[in-house]
Amino acid sequence: MVKKLKRIYFQKPSDDVSQRMRRIKSSGSSIEKIMARILRARKIKYRTQLNLPGRPDFRLIGKNVLIFCDSSFWHGRRHKEITGKAFSKNKTFWINKLLDNKKRDVRINRKLKKGGWKVLRFWDTDIIKSPNKIIKKLEKCLNEEKIYGN
């Protein structure tokens, strides 16, 4: 595990980087649209952007199942970002930001599970490149729901 670094002065990003960051959506992203297609193809009914902790991307109707579509970057999947090797500027800021995001995800998962929800998190790369993997996990979860009545 990478240790959180002491916070230091933040260097303002270039206008180009700022512009790129402003274009990042919090809802209706391409991975959410692909996930919606996967759910519709399986005839799984859902609601989007619920007012629950962490703002889950999908809630399966009639089930206590929530789905998050996580970006590999923002949710710290790759080691090179968590360790700062991917950054040339503001390394400390980004390491702390991504580690905080990962911790927040764990806290949110715990809170939702205590509230009786089954939480599924899927990486963007899996949603895009391995939809069959997503379908298998969804079907397994839904079968468990039927068996245990959760």
C-alpha positions as CSV (number, residue, x, y, z in Angstrom):
1,M,0.0,0.0,0.0
2,V,1.3,3.4,-0.9
3,K,1.4,5.9,2.0
4,K,-0.4,9.2,1.7
5,L,2.0,12.0,1.2
6,K,2.1,15.3,3.1
7,R,0.1,17.9,1.3
8,I,2.1,20.5,-0.5
9,Y,1.5,23.5,-2.6
10,F,-0.7,22.8,-5.7
11,Q,0.8,24.0,-9.0
12,K,-2.0,25.4,-11.3
13,P,-2.4,23.2,-14.3
14,S,-2.1,24.6,-17.8
15,D,-5.2,25.9,-19.6
16,D,-5.2,22.8,-21.8
17,V,-5.3,20.5,-18.9
18,S,-8.0,22.6,-17.2
19,Q,-10.1,22.5,-20.3
20,R,-9.7,18.7,-20.6
21,M,-10.7,18.2,-16.9
22,R,-13.9,20.4,-17.3
23,R,-15.1,18.0,-20.0
24,I,-15.2,15.0,-17.6
25,K,-18.9,14.1,-17.0
26,S,-20.3,12.9,-13.7
27,S,-23.2,11.2,-15.3
28,G,-24.1,10.0,-18.8
29,S,-20.6,9.0,-19.5
30,S,-19.7,6.5,-22.3
31,I,-19.2,3.7,-19.8
32,E,-22.6,4.3,-18.3
33,K,-24.2,4.3,-21.7
34,I,-22.5,0.9,-22.5
35,M,-23.6,-0.5,-19.1
36,A,-27.2,0.7,-19.8
37,R,-27.1,-1.2,-23.1
38,I,-25.8,-4.3,-21.3
39,L,-28.7,-4.1,-18.8
40,R,-31.3,-3.4,-21.5
41,A,-30.1,-6.3,-23.6
42,R,-30.6,-8.6,-20.6
43,K,-34.0,-7.1,-19.9
44,I,-32.9,-5.8,-16.5
45,K,-34.8,-2.8,-15.4
46,Y,-33.0,0.0,-13.7
47,R,-33.0,3.6,-12.4
48,T,-30.0,5.9,-12.8
49,Q,-28.2,8.6,-10.7
50,L,-29.9,7.9,-7.4
51,N,-29.7,10.1,-4.4
52,L,-27.8,7.5,-2.3
53,P,-24.3,7.7,-0.8
54,G,-21.7,7.7,-3.6
55,R,-24.4,8.4,-6.2
56,P,-24.6,4.9,-7.7
57,D,-24.9,4.9,-11.5
58,F,-27.6,2.3,-11.5
59,R,-30.2,0.6,-9.2
60,L,-31.8,-2.6,-10.4
61,I,-35.5,-2.3,-10.0
62,G,-37.0,-4.8,-7.6
63,K,-33.6,-5.8,-6.3
64,N,-31.4,-4.4,-3.6
65,V,-28.5,-4.1,-6.1
66,L,-26.5,-0.9,-6.9
67,I,-24.0,-0.6,-9.7
68,F,-21.1,1.8,-10.0
69,C,-19.2,2.2,-13.3
70,D,-15.7,3.2,-12.1
71,S,-13.1,5.0,-14.1
72,S,-9.7,3.3,-13.8
73,F,-8.1,6.6,-13.4
74,W,-10.4,8.3,-10.9
75,H,-10.8,5.2,-8.8
76,G,-7.1,4.3,-8.7
77,R,-7.0,1.0,-10.5
78,R,-3.5,1.3,-12.0
79,H,-0.4,1.2,-9.8
80,K,1.4,3.8,-11.8
81,E,-1.2,6.4,-10.8
82,I,-1.4,5.5,-7.2
83,T,2.3,5.6,-6.8
84,G,2.6,8.9,-8.8
85,K,4.7,7.4,-11.7
86,A,2.1,8.6,-14.2
87,F,2.4,12.3,-13.2
88,S,5.1,14.8,-14.0
89,K,3.3,17.7,-12.2
90,N,1.4,17.9,-8.9
91,K,2.5,14.3,-8.1
92,T,1.7,14.7,-4.4
93,F,-1.7,16.2,-5.1
94,W,-2.7,13.4,-7.5
95,I,-1.5,10.6,-5.2
96,N,-3.5,12.0,-2.3
97,K,-6.5,12.6,-4.5
98,L,-6.6,9.0,-5.9
99,L,-5.9,7.4,-2.5
100,D,-8.7,9.5,-1.0
101,N,-11.0,8.4,-3.8
102,K,-10.2,4.7,-3.1
103,K,-10.9,5.2,0.6
104,R,-14.1,6.9,-0.1
105,D,-15.2,4.0,-2.3
106,V,-14.6,1.6,0.6
107,R,-16.5,3.8,3.0
108,I,-19.4,4.1,0.6
109,N,-19.5,0.3,-0.1
110,R,-19.6,-0.3,3.7
111,K,-22.4,2.2,4.3
112,L,-24.5,0.9,1.5
113,K,-24.0,-2.7,2.5
114,K,-25.1,-1.9,6.1
115,G,-28.2,-0.3,4.5
116,G,-29.0,-3.7,2.9
117,W,-27.7,-3.0,-0.6
118,K,-25.6,-5.4,-2.7
119,V,-22.9,-3.2,-4.3
120,L,-21.3,-4.1,-7.7
121,R,-18.4,-2.0,-9.0
122,F,-17.2,-2.5,-12.6
123,W,-14.1,-1.0,-14.1
124,D,-14.4,1.1,-17.3
125,T,-12.0,-1.2,-19.2
126,D,-14.1,-4.3,-18.3
127,I,-17.3,-2.6,-19.3
128,I,-15.8,-1.6,-22.7
129,K,-13.6,-4.6,-23.5
130,S,-15.2,-7.5,-21.6
131,P,-19.0,-7.1,-21.5
132,N,-19.4,-10.9,-21.1
133,K,-17.4,-10.7,-17.9
134,I,-19.9,-8.0,-16.7
135,I,-22.9,-10.1,-17.7
136,K,-21.6,-13.2,-15.8
137,K,-21.1,-11.2,-12.6
138,L,-24.6,-9.6,-13.0
139,E,-26.2,-13.0,-13.6
140,K,-24.4,-14.5,-10.6
141,C,-25.6,-11.6,-8.5
142,L,-29.2,-11.8,-9.7
143,N,-29.2,-15.6,-9.2
144,E,-28.0,-15.1,-5.6
145,E,-30.8,-12.6,-5.1
146,K,-33.4,-15.2,-6.2
147,I,-32.0,-17.9,-4.0
148,Y,-31.5,-15.8,-0.9
149,G,-34.2,-13.3,-1.4
150,N,-31.9,-10.3,-0.7
